[in-house]
Amino acid sequence: MADTTCHMSISLDGYVAGPDQRRDQPLGRRGGELHTWHMPGADVGEADRTAAGWLMRPRGAYVMGRNMFGPVRGEWDEDWQGWWGAEPPYHAPVFVLTHHPHDPIELEGTTFHFVTDGFDAAYAQAVEAAGDAGVDIAGGASTVRQALAAGVVDELTLDIAPVLLGSGERIFEDGAETFDFEPVEVLHSPLTTHVRYRRR
């Protein structure tokens, strides 16, 4: 089976999103500062371009949480189709974790499927859909925590920005004592340090 990957930007104090996430600031307060290394207009270097290639490499399917898909909470009471417009960047099936059923949403190159019976079910559907092309755990924090706890992530890339957020969403819970990965590649720029880890 092909690798399962996960690629997350993270602050020095361990947050992947800032506090007070809402529609007009989906990454929370100051959360966007974690992503300057791959945003249009940033003064990126070769390391950042290489890491952006890791981030955007094609995958066969994706798993994400509802919070990453959009700001709608509870029942689906509005016609939300994701943050990305008519052509999302995934170009593969995306399996969205939710507690509330929703019909699939088909957009240009991407179909969002909504899974109500937990991470394991969403991941199994993604593996089946991906075939030999592999699965990516796209986020957010809760979904990545579940993937790490389930032991399905083969490659984890962290883009460590020189930013302190103080609070927000974390992928490593307080009290966690094991990290079963080893670094295999490190790149750096003034904007971030990119560390690619493989499961031991």
Secondary structure as UniProt FT lines:
FT   STRAND          4..11
FT   TURN            12..13
FT   STRAND          15..17
FT   TURN            23..24
FT   TURN            26..27
FT   TURN            29..30
FT   HELIX           31..38
FT   TURN            40..41
FT   HELIX           46..56
FT   STRAND          61..65
FT   HELIX           66..69
FT   TURN            83..86
FT   STRAND          94..97
FT   STRAND          105..107
FT   TURN            108..109
FT   STRAND          110..115
FT   HELIX           119..130
FT   HELIX           131..133
FT   STRAND          135..139
FT   HELIX           141..150
FT   STRAND          155..161
FT   STRAND          169..170
FT   TURN            174..175
FT   STRAND          181..188
FT   STRAND          193..199
//
